[in-house]
Amino acid sequence: MADGSVPEASPATAPQNTLVVNDDGFLENCTFDELRIGQTASLSHTVAQRDIDLFALATGDMNPAHVDPAYAKTDMFHHIIIHGMWGAGLISAVLGSKLPGPGTIYLGQDLHFRRPVGLGDTLTATVTVREKKPAKGDVTLDCIGTLQTGKVAITGVAFVRAPTEKVRLRRAQLPYARLSRQIEGAALLAQAAGPPVVAAVIYPIDAASLAAALDATASGLITPLLIGPPAQIAAAARALGADIAKVRVIEAPNAAAAAAAGVALVRAGEAALLIKGDLHTETLMHPVVAAIGGLRTGRRISHVYVMDVPDYPRPLLITDAAINVRPTLADKADIIQNAIDLAQAIGIVRPRVAILAAVETVSDRLPSTIDAAALCKMAERRQITGGVLDGPLGLDNAINAAAAAEKGIASPVAGQADILIAPDLDAGNLLAKQLSFLAGAQAAGVVLGARVPIVLTSRADSARTRLASCALGVILARASPQTAGVST
């Protein structure tokens, strides 16, 4: 059933003493006088991580044994308790919605949890009327929770006060709860574990950027080189209450000089990562893209966000939201290749790349659709490698299989994209910020295509986003043969 319940028997075939619940969008109770000894009702539900997260959020029980799926495997006792309590809630749902139904007052329970209920298990909770007490309308019901294997997970008794008035209510639409577990941020930090990478932190004269660098240092990700006016950096440290006496500070009088000094350190082999502080992106990137003395490679420099979107089942990479304003066809080829390389660095072996446009058909009125078609042909000719490309695709059919099917799009990418290629910076920036501020997505951003990764965060970014972005930069720095040895 759509609501997670098992199908009820029809009136013609229902066994004796089995409750028949109308499936017409209404809930109808069974009053005390209507209840019969032996009458039963059931609900079934398959346990997902979302159920455990919601339970933990509602109760405040944030024990990593159930909040962190990996840890839960090592602590079976707590695993049993949390799932047992969730199972007790399913029994309560049967009592409140089916038997006796709306108007029931739950008085107490005596339940025993016989075996664990794990993620992916289907639990069927069944209640059976055992005893009726007319004095107050109290009812005792036997309870049993059965797994899909037929094994019994929960047994016990529930005590309720049955309703005395007949009620028939339209079934309420449950509110939708959006959860963000920051899975990708945690995964990036775990993947980035190892010897710290030397990072040139450019102009960290404000509390937010200095705190981000110090957080990354405390997490074992980087060994920072703080570049900027020493007095202003020291003032920012005092505002944070941080001790930077053991951190190397390299003097630079202004933001432009700090950016140039950071690039020089990379070229000298003394830093494997650049991290943006309190300066404009254009100021930081000017010495990076310089034809002489810069950090250019044969690849176009571009920005990529790795986003953990609560309603999307996998990491979602979005490019370009920060560097290339109106990319040409050749620029887009490099932007895609950079994104594919990043996806592979974080474990997506053959990423699916959706090249976005307003429509999914090629039209000479929309140059972005022509670029998308050309890029797909370039991939066929191995001018772009490592991924599966399709486009033009609208955003809806790139990430939603039902939307793609409705439009008759048969594609290995549609509905399951790993990478979204925006047609220009406006579109990429708006898409990334919409996901962050409206959909609760967590993001990590990095610039690729230069000799070293560049962590390019926004002033509006949270501390979590800044740390995840740094972890992403460290992963890429370690993967680069040019910078693999620059660590401490």
C-alpha angles and dihedrals in degrees: 000000000000091000093054096257126129116250113269122229116259118248091253095054103028113126117239113281093017114130115235112211119200111243094201097106095276136106115219123187132216113231124221091258092051095050117105129199108258094025112144142191134179145196128194130201135172112227115239130178087251090064091053092046092051091048091050091047094049095047099035090234100142097167106153088227088083105013090058110050092201092055093045089068090063098049107052095165094063089038088061094046096051093046090044091055090047088052090052087056090054089054089051089053091056091051094047099042105028119013115052084348133187113018095030117140114212109221103175149311142221108204133170122202107217102177138001123277108213136194108286094024119127113222122196114199115202128184125194127192108244105165140008124205110196096193094080101000093257120163132195117209131188112231130203132174115203128190125223087258091062092249118133115244101171134027131172149093134285127204119208142163108234123222118258097201125067113246131187114181134175109254108257120235106241115234116253114243118202116209128195113191096178087231094157094049090053091044092051092050091050092048091048093056113124140076110346117258120230107248129189106219106203117218102334094178097137128071096244098054094040091049090051091053092047091047090053089049092050089049090056094245102116147015100220130220105195110210121194143062105336094215093055093045089050090050091052089050091051090051088055094043087237128149111223097166091118095044118097113241119196114202119237122160098218145003096272092051091047091053091049091049091051092052090049091053091053092049089050091053093245098115133038099189139037120213122193117232130177100329138095118275090235091057092050095046097046096082091036093061096037112131090225120043095000133119100251122144130184088278128084111252113243143164127241131189120206104205133192102207113191095222097042120084098219142030112288120211118203126190144217109011102138118022118034112057101185107003120202123225090266090048091052091052090057092042089055093046091050090051092048091051090051092048091052091048090059094046106270097131100192108011122205110232121204114195104208130220137151091264136023096231127080114253132171087218090065111050090191089067092052091049090050093053092047092050091053089052089048089055090051088054090048094246084127116036142186100039143069111246132199133167167217090026129160115233091250096056092039093063105020120066093196092054091049092049092049089058093045094245112160107192140138087227106041113102094008108056120160095188129037116201111202118210093233143353095271092057095043094047094047092047094050094047093046090054091047100044102029103029099035094240121168115223141197118190134197140166117232136185096062124100089267133021116265120212104217112183132172127238087242093056119115124238088253092055092048092051093047090049090052090050089052091051091050092051090053093044091055091048093053115093088209095060106022092109097049099096138104 
